[in-house]
Amino acid sequence: MNAVILGKRGGKHVALLQAALAKRGIDAPCHPITRLLARPGGTPSLASVDRDGEANRLDEADVVFVRALPAGSLEQVVFRVNALHRLEREGRRIVNPPFAIEHCACKYFALSRLARAGLPVPQTVVTERFEQAMAAFDELGGDVVVKPLFGAEGRGLLRVSDPDLAYRTFKAFEQCHFVYYLQRYIPHGREDYRVFVVGGEAVGAMRRVGQGWKTNVSLGARPEACALDTALRDLALRAARAFEADYLGVDILPHEDGGVSVIEVNAIPAWTGLKQATGLDAAELLVDYVLSGERRRP
């Protein structure tokens, strides 16, 4: 099998994926998705070009693992995702498929799909207007989490619980033409759960215990092993059914009052925390699933 990885060379997750593939005799070079060169006419081609000018053909691979979709301009992001769509239409297997990546990347669209599937999600308001954002601040109880529409690893999340701070923050957003994505803050005892779904099966889970209200391992939260009980498994699989993905990380927030919310799904999830907490290597499980040739859904 000819495999390539789109990601950051030397990155932890790329290295784990390359190691898992190497055990099975597959060399998978890593190339950046930010250096694509497409030729749609004549003899079509799609490559990632190194800084030395070498064109690494992506359309000759059997499987393309996507481990990064960096931020960029609207044109850049649309071009990258559409390039993945083109590869998929030409018979290449993209892991995760571009449908799943683009639908999970936008928090609004992802949460909408979860809500439509009947899953419990945080009370959320999304708007482009300052006045509507200020009204939503009151509607959501005057204590909100402000999230970037596109973001990962907890970067850029703000908790705003003061009206004057909300005013100044939202005014700054207005100047930058940001979308306001506001969620009611849910007291949660500084912990949540990340459940990994691979090939339609919930394969493992970890509890993430934060130093503050954020529970991202990348921001210092402590990953702990936890039992994958029936309730967690059911929520994760119901969430995964809303997306046509080979694998997902599903984030589930337990409320201090006993409720629960599915807060996010991740189509390019980190898995080093899971391995640290449980010893489970999601890269190994993913590679086994892809090599099996199956495309199971939850």
URWO-V171562 format. One record per residue. SS is DSSP state (hx for helix, st for strand, lp for the rest). PHI is phi as a letter, one per 40 degrees, with the letter a starting at -180 (none if undefined). BURIAL is + if it has 16 or more other C-alpha atoms within 10 Angstrom, else -. Layout:
SS	PHI	BURIAL
SS	PHI	BURIAL
//
This chain:
lp	none	-
lp	c	-
st	b	+
st	b	+
st	b	+
st	c	+
lp	a	+
lp	c	+
lp	d	-
lp	g	-
lp	c	-
hx	c	-
hx	c	+
hx	c	+
hx	c	-
hx	c	+
hx	c	+
hx	c	+
hx	c	+
hx	c	+
hx	c	+
hx	c	-
lp	d	-
lp	b	-
lp	g	-
lp	b	-
lp	c	+
st	b	+
st	c	-
st	b	+
st	b	+
lp	c	+
hx	c	+
hx	c	+
hx	b	-
st	c	+
st	b	+
st	b	-
st	b	-
lp	c	-
lp	c	-
lp	g	-
lp	c	-
lp	c	-
st	a	-
st	a	+
st	a	+
st	b	+
st	b	+
lp	c	-
lp	c	-
lp	c	-
lp	g	-
lp	c	-
st	c	-
st	c	+
st	c	+
lp	c	+
lp	c	+
lp	b	+
lp	c	+
lp	c	-
st	b	+
st	b	+
st	c	+
st	b	+
lp	b	+
lp	a	+
lp	b	+
lp	c	-
lp	c	-
lp	a	-
lp	c	-
hx	d	-
hx	c	-
hx	c	-
hx	c	+
hx	c	-
hx	c	-
hx	c	+
hx	c	+
hx	c	-
hx	c	+
hx	c	+
hx	d	+
hx	c	+
hx	d	+
hx	c	+
hx	c	-
lp	c	-
lp	g	-
lp	c	+
st	c	+
st	b	+
st	b	+
lp	c	+
lp	d	+
hx	d	+
hx	d	+
hx	c	+
hx	c	+
hx	c	+
hx	c	+
hx	c	+
hx	c	+
lp	c	-
hx	c	+
hx	c	+
hx	c	-
hx	c	+
hx	c	+
hx	c	+
hx	c	+
hx	c	+
hx	c	+
hx	c	-
lp	c	-
lp	g	-
lp	c	+
lp	c	+
lp	b	+
lp	c	+
lp	c	-
st	b	+
st	b	+
st	b	+
st	a	-
lp	b	-
lp	b	+
hx	d	+
hx	c	-
hx	c	-
hx	c	+
hx	c	+
hx	c	-
hx	c	+
hx	d	+
hx	c	-
hx	d	-
lp	c	+
lp	g	-
lp	g	+
lp	a	+
st	b	+
st	b	+
st	b	+
st	b	+
lp	c	+
lp	c	+
lp	b	-
lp	a	-
lp	a	+
lp	g	-
lp	g	-
lp	c	-
lp	g	-
lp	c	-
st	b	-
st	b	+
st	b	+
lp	b	+
lp	b	-
hx	d	-
hx	c	-
hx	c	-
hx	c	+
hx	d	+
hx	c	-
hx	c	-
hx	c	+
hx	c	+
hx	c	-
hx	c	+
hx	c	+
hx	c	-
hx	c	-
lp	g	-
lp	c	+
lp	c	+
st	c	+
st	b	+
st	b	+
st	b	+
st	d	+
lp	c	+
lp	b	+
lp	d	-
lp	a	+
lp	g	-
lp	g	+
st	a	+
st	a	+
st	b	+
st	b	+
st	b	+
st	c	+
st	b	+
st	b	+
lp	f	+
lp	g	+
st	b	+
st	c	+
st	c	-
st	i	+
st	a	+
st	b	+
st	c	+
st	b	+
st	b	+
lp	c	+
lp	c	-
lp	b	-
lp	c	+
lp	c	+
lp	b	+
lp	c	+
hx	c	+
hx	c	-
hx	b	-
lp	h	-
lp	c	+
st	c	+
st	c	+
st	b	+
st	c	+
lp	a	+
lp	c	-
lp	c	+
lp	c	-
hx	d	-
hx	c	-
hx	c	+
hx	c	+
hx	c	-
hx	c	+
hx	c	+
hx	c	+
hx	c	+
hx	c	+
hx	c	+
lp	c	-
lp	c	+
lp	b	+
lp	c	+
lp	b	+
lp	c	+
st	a	+
st	a	+
st	b	+
st	b	+
st	c	+
st	b	+
st	b	+
st	c	+
lp	c	+
lp	c	-
lp	c	-
lp	h	-
lp	c	-
st	a	+
st	b	+
st	c	+
st	c	+
st	a	+
st	b	+
st	b	+
lp	c	+
lp	b	+
lp	c	+
lp	c	+
lp	b	+
hx	c	+
hx	c	+
hx	c	+
hx	c	+
hx	c	-
hx	c	+
hx	b	+
lp	g	-
lp	c	+
lp	b	+
hx	c	+
hx	c	+
hx	c	+
hx	c	-
hx	c	+
hx	c	+
hx	d	+
hx	c	+
hx	c	+
hx	c	-
lp	c	-
lp	g	-
lp	c	-
lp	b	-
lp	c	-
lp	b	+
lp	d	+
//
